[in-house]
Amino acid sequence: MRKVVEMLFKKLISNVKDLLNPPTSTKPTDKPKKKSVISTYKEQTGNGLLSTMFNKGNYGEFSSYGKMAKLPGYHKALFNIYIPNGKEQTTEVDLVFIHETGIYVIESKNYSGWIYGDEKSQKWMQTFPNGQKYPFYNPIKQNIGHIKALQALLPSVEKEHYKSVIVFSERCELKKVSYEAKDTYVLKRYDLAKFMNKQIEVLPKILEPHYIDRIYDFLSQYQKVDKAVKAEHVEMIKGKQG
């Protein structure tokens, strides 16, 4: 009995050592483990599972990326980047998805209700059956500003390589939304994966993996900005919506 207890104790100690010091394989065929969607999102934004699930803005971005993470082709994603807009201010881009077929600039709107708007109006409208109405800044115009700011930072990327994608929650209905702008798309989140797969299928590959890495590394510096920059950006948004 004593020998059995000793053996079990030694096995327990060995398991603890393995957990604290996991073995590192040197086999050249070993591939690094792919990070989960939530791990990638947390690493870039600092938002954990709870702060993601219980914040509708964070959840919208995370859900959109979840639809795109498994897309074919080489790609990288950046969340919540605060970039200069040329007016001594910053503009926040929800999600930049850099793929071999282009740069997809995602504006996430995690709204419910009925949505009305067109590309020329300054404000769009969110309405509810009880008659309540809430205006919000035209997301097409908003994303045009994002793309112009990115173009200023990345002058070597051609204008036609950018795609403006406005993604609304599954909880809303796009009641009357009209636009004709080139390379602009307004859709609901459950259509995002299908839309992206179609884009990847029909568009040529114009960005090499090493160039995608360079763009990603350069834009990474605009993530995780300090609270003062975020507060200033929030005040600017309030001014647009007021």
C-alpha positions in Angstrom: 0.0 0.0 0.0 2.8 2.3 0.9 4.5 1.8 -2.5 1.3 2.6 -4.3 0.9 5.9 -2.3 4.5 6.8 -3.1 4.0 6.1 -6.8 0.8 8.2 -6.9 2.6 11.0 -5.1 5.5 11.0 -7.5 3.1 11.0 -10.5 1.3 14.0 -9.0 4.6 15.9 -8.6 5.6 15.0 -12.1 2.2 16.4 -13.5 2.6 19.6 -11.5 6.2 20.1 -13.0 4.8 19.5 -16.5 2.2 22.2 -16.0 4.7 24.7 -14.6 7.3 23.9 -17.2 5.6 22.5 -20.4 8.0 20.7 -22.7 9.1 22.6 -25.8 9.2 20.5 -28.9 12.1 21.1 -31.4 10.5 19.2 -34.2 10.6 21.3 -37.4 7.2 19.9 -38.4 5.4 21.2 -35.3 3.0 24.1 -36.0 2.1 26.8 -33.4 -1.3 26.4 -32.0 -3.9 28.7 -33.5 -5.3 31.2 -31.1 -9.0 31.2 -30.4 -11.1 34.2 -31.5 -11.6 35.4 -28.0 -7.9 35.1 -27.2 -7.0 37.2 -30.3 -9.6 39.8 -29.4 -8.5 40.0 -25.8 -4.8 40.3 -26.8 -5.5 43.2 -29.1 -8.2 45.1 -27.1 -7.6 44.1 -23.5 -11.3 43.2 -23.3 -11.9 39.8 -21.6 -14.8 37.5 -22.0 -17.2 39.3 -19.6 -16.4 42.8 -20.8 -16.9 41.6 -24.3 -20.2 39.8 -23.8 -21.8 42.5 -21.6 -20.8 45.5 -23.8 -22.8 45.7 -27.0 -20.1 47.6 -28.8 -17.4 45.1 -27.9 -19.7 42.2 -28.6 -20.5 43.6 -32.1 -16.9 43.8 -33.1 -16.1 40.4 -31.6 -19.0 38.8 -33.3 -18.1 40.3 -36.7 -14.5 39.0 -36.4 -15.9 35.6 -35.3 -17.5 35.4 -38.7 -14.3 36.2 -40.5 -11.6 34.4 -38.5 -12.0 31.1 -40.4 -12.0 32.6 -43.9 -9.6 31.2 -46.5 -6.5 33.0 -47.5 -3.8 34.8 -45.5 -5.2 37.6 -43.3 -4.8 39.5 -40.1 -7.2 41.7 -38.1 -6.9 44.8 -36.0 -9.6 46.1 -33.5 -10.3 49.5 -32.2 -7.5 51.5 -33.8 -7.4 55.2 -33.1 -5.7 56.9 -36.1 -5.2 60.6 -36.9 -7.8 62.1 -39.2 -5.9 65.1 -40.4 -7.9 67.5 -38.2 -5.8 67.3 -35.1 -8.2 64.6 -33.9 -8.5 60.8 -34.1 -11.0 58.5 -35.7 -11.7 55.1 -34.3 -11.9 52.1 -36.7 -13.8 49.1 -35.2 -12.1 46.4 -37.3 -9.6 46.4 -40.1 -9.4 43.1 -41.8 -6.3 42.8 -44.0 -6.7 40.0 -46.6 -4.9 39.0 -49.7 -7.9 40.4 -51.7 -7.8 43.9 -50.0 -8.4 45.9 -46.9 -11.9 45.5 -45.5 -12.8 48.4 -43.1 -15.6 47.2 -40.9 -17.9 49.6 -39.0 -20.0 47.5 -36.5 -23.4 48.6 -35.5 -24.9 46.4 -32.8 -28.3 47.9 -33.0 -31.9 46.6 -32.7 -35.1 48.1 -34.2 -35.7 49.3 -37.7 -33.0 51.1 -39.6 -33.6 53.8 -42.2 -31.0 55.8 -44.2 -29.2 56.5 -47.4 -25.6 57.4 -48.3 -26.3 61.2 -48.7 -28.1 61.9 -45.4 -26.1 63.2 -42.5 -28.1 61.1 -40.0 -29.7 57.7 -40.1 -32.6 56.6 -38.0 -33.2 53.8 -35.6 -36.9 53.3 -34.8 -39.0 51.0 -32.6 -42.6 49.8 -32.8 -43.5 52.0 -29.8 -42.6 55.1 -31.8 -39.3 55.8 -30.3 -36.7 57.2 -32.7 -32.9 57.6 -32.3 -30.8 59.4 -35.0 -27.2 58.3 -35.5 -24.4 59.5 -37.7 -24.5 58.1 -41.3 -22.2 55.0 -41.0 -21.3 55.2 -44.8 -20.0 58.7 -44.3 -18.3 57.6 -41.0 -16.5 54.7 -42.8 -15.5 57.0 -45.7 -13.7 59.1 -43.0 -12.0 55.9 -41.7 -10.8 54.9 -45.1 -9.4 58.4 -45.9 -7.5 58.3 -42.6 -6.1 54.9 -43.4 -5.1 56.1 -46.9 -3.2 58.9 -45.4 -1.2 56.5 -43.3 -0.8 53.9 -46.1 -0.2 55.9 -49.3 1.3 52.8 -51.0 -2.1 51.0 -50.9 -4.3 51.8 -53.9 -7.7 53.4 -53.2 -9.5 50.5 -55.0 -8.0 48.0 -52.6 -10.2 49.3 -49.7 -13.7 47.9 -49.1 -16.2 49.7 -46.8 -18.4 47.2 -44.9 -21.1 48.4 -42.5 -22.3 45.4 -40.4 -25.5 45.6 -38.4 -26.7 43.3 -35.7 -29.0 40.3 -36.4 -31.4 42.0 -34.0 -32.3 44.8 -36.3 -34.1 45.1 -39.7 -32.7 47.2 -42.5 -36.1 48.6 -43.3 -35.1 51.2 -45.9 -31.4 51.6 -46.6 -30.1 52.8 -50.0 -26.7 53.5 -51.5 -24.8 53.4 -54.7 -21.2 54.1 -53.6 -18.6 51.8 -55.1 -17.0 49.2 -52.9 -19.5 50.0 -50.1 -21.7 47.3 -48.5 -24.3 47.5 -45.8 -25.4 44.1 -44.4 -26.4 42.1 -41.3 -24.0 40.1 -39.4 -25.3 36.7 -40.4 -24.6 37.6 -44.0 -21.0 38.6 -43.3 -19.3 35.2 -43.8 -21.2 34.6 -47.1 -20.4 38.0 -48.3 -16.7 37.7 -47.5 -16.4 34.3 -49.1 -17.9 35.7 -52.3 -15.4 38.6 -52.3 -12.5 36.2 -51.8 -13.8 34.0 -54.6 -14.2 36.7 -57.2 -11.4 39.2 -56.4 -7.7 38.7 -57.3 -5.0 38.4 -54.7 -3.3 41.8 -54.6 -1.6 41.8 -51.2 1.3 39.4 -50.5 1.5 37.8 -47.0 4.7 39.7 -46.1 3.0 43.0 -47.1 0.0 42.2 -45.0 2.4 41.6 -42.0 4.0 45.0 -42.7 0.6 46.8 -42.7 -0.5 45.0 -39.6 2.7 45.8 -37.7 2.5 49.4 -38.7 -1.1 49.9 -37.7 -0.7 48.0 -34.4 0.9 51.1 -32.9 -2.6 52.7 -32.9 -4.2 50.1 -30.7 -4.6 50.3 -26.9 -4.4 54.1 -26.7 -4.6 55.9 -23.3 -7.9 56.9 -21.7 -7.4 60.6 -22.6 -7.4 59.8 -26.4 -10.5 57.7 -26.0 -12.3 60.3 -23.9 -11.5 63.0 -26.5 -12.9 60.7 -29.3 -16.1 60.0 -27.3 -16.7 63.8 -26.9 -16.2 64.3 -30.7 -18.8 61.6 -31.4 -21.3 63.1 -29.1 -20.8 66.4 -30.9 -21.6 64.7 -34.2 -24.7 63.0 -32.8 -26.0 66.0 -31.0 
